[in-house]
Amino acid sequence: MAHKFEIHKDKAGEFRVRFAYNSETIFSTEGYTSKASAKSAIESIKKNGPDAEIDDTTVA
């Protein structure tokens, strides 16, 4: 699969989620104190992401 969510621990010991496409990180979340919270963030992105608005701030 070319795209995936990755859960990792940062230097502060918090869990973060990265979304990667072809091994390139597209975005990363804030840090979470538990892995369960990071997994919950993934589920929220999957559920709510398809309907997200596009806010193009480059248009005057």
Secondary structure by P-SEA (a helix, b strand, c coil): ccbbbbbbbccccbbbbbbbccccccccccccccaaaaaaaaaaaaaccccbbbbccccc
